[in-house]
Amino acid sequence: MARIKPSLETVNYLLENLDKFGISRISDLTYLDSSFKLFVYSAIRPSAKSLTSSMGKGITIEDAKCSALMESVETFYAEEVLPDVSNTSLKNIISSNNYFIRPDQISSFVSISEEFPIDWCWGTLLNLQKEVLIPHCFLSLDSNNVMNRLVGQNSNGLASGNSFEEALIYSFWELNERISVKNNKKSELLVDKKFSFCIDDNIECIFYLYESPFCIPVVGCQIRNKSPLDIGKIFAGYASHSNIYFAMERALFEAIQSKVGVISGVRDDITDELYVRASKKTELKESPRIERMLLNYALYEISVSEEFKNIKNILSQHKKDLAYYCYIQSEITVLKSFLVDI
């Protein structure tokens, strides 16, 4: 899918506004592990209300910087979001005849009494084009807010782009990925030899194709360094994309970023066990190599507007809609979306 703007243009805009987002520095983590030929960067926000560091990766420096900065900006806006409707119970929302999303529609692990007053934000239903009330606690990443912590705040569906359409596509792909990986119905993928371009011979690599409810490719990738000097941990990455080739590429990049993040120690959410050398190193059965994957080249040049229309049609066919909330929509767009039944 062609992007709206080149990464360099987006990076220049973000670098001019670092103070606005509270980003103090951006660091090059690329050379912490020489097993990979992929650029990895981190963006640091010391005064963050959730994660202080965000990571990004890419095959160029500009792509990696853009990825790290945009992820940091996403988190910044999600930490600062304020409610549109305060201290109103679900019971009162129901009686108001507005469209709304119940907390248990977003998470089956959350149960909030209909009598209990909570905060809400006005979002929009994508296909129905109706305003919808979304519980604020599912949009906010402010860890100082007790309600956010009680419901188990997460960034599922949080995405950004250079336009609304671009951001919503990435948001939907992420939701599709999370659902598919959670369902865990997968099969092993044959791998094009091209996928050795950014990893050395010491790396074991395997790919899986996950069954998707929307028939959009979701790929998982696991990597492990065979070197006796390595801690022997398996690192994984997952990605969804309308083109399986790009889904594989993004999953591999996510796995590499995951390992570099652990080596760097910059992530706030890394557990101690990741730094313990594996007592029994599990070998990965590498995906078989083939000369060339059969790819749908028509998808290479698909525009953002075409992909956006495709997603709207897919949602309609599956009797689903996306309830989304825009945190910002100007030079960049940051939003979060939720799948709902219609």
Number of C-alpha atoms within 10 A of each C-alpha: 17 14 14 14 11 13 18 14 11 21 20 12 12 21 16 9 12 16 11 10 18 17 23 12 14 19 13 15 20 20 13 14 14 11 15 20 17 21 23 30 26 26 26 22 23 13 12 20 17 18 21 20 24 24 27 25 25 21 13 13 18 19 21 24 28 27 25 24 28 25 20 25 25 23 26 27 20 24 20 14 18 17 17 13 15 13 11 15 17 23 13 13 17 13 8 10 8 12 17 22 19 18 21 11 14 15 12 8 10 13 12 14 11 16 11 12 15 19 19 26 20 19 25 20 21 17 15 12 11 12 17 19 23 28 22 22 26 24 31 24 26 23 17 11 13 10 17 18 16 11 16 14 17 14 16 17 25 27 26 28 24 19 18 18 19 24 25 27 23 20 25 24 22 23 17 23 28 19 15 24 19 9 13 13 12 17 13 15 18 18 22 17 13 12 14 15 10 15 18 13 10 11 17 18 24 21 25 21 24 26 20 21 13 14 11 21 24 29 32 27 26 21 24 24 21 18 11 8 8 11 17 20 21 20 21 22 22 27 25 28 24 20 19 21 22 17 24 28 17 22 25 28 25 23 22 28 26 18 20 23 22 16 15 13 11 19 18 11 12 12 10 7 8 15 13 11 13 14 9 8 14 12 14 16 9 16 17 14 15 11 10 11 14 9 11 11 10 8 15 14 10 15 14 18 15 11 18 18 12 14 21 16 15 16 19 14 11 12 11 17 24 23 25 25 22 23 20 16 15 9 11 18 21 29 25 26 28 21 18 15 10 12
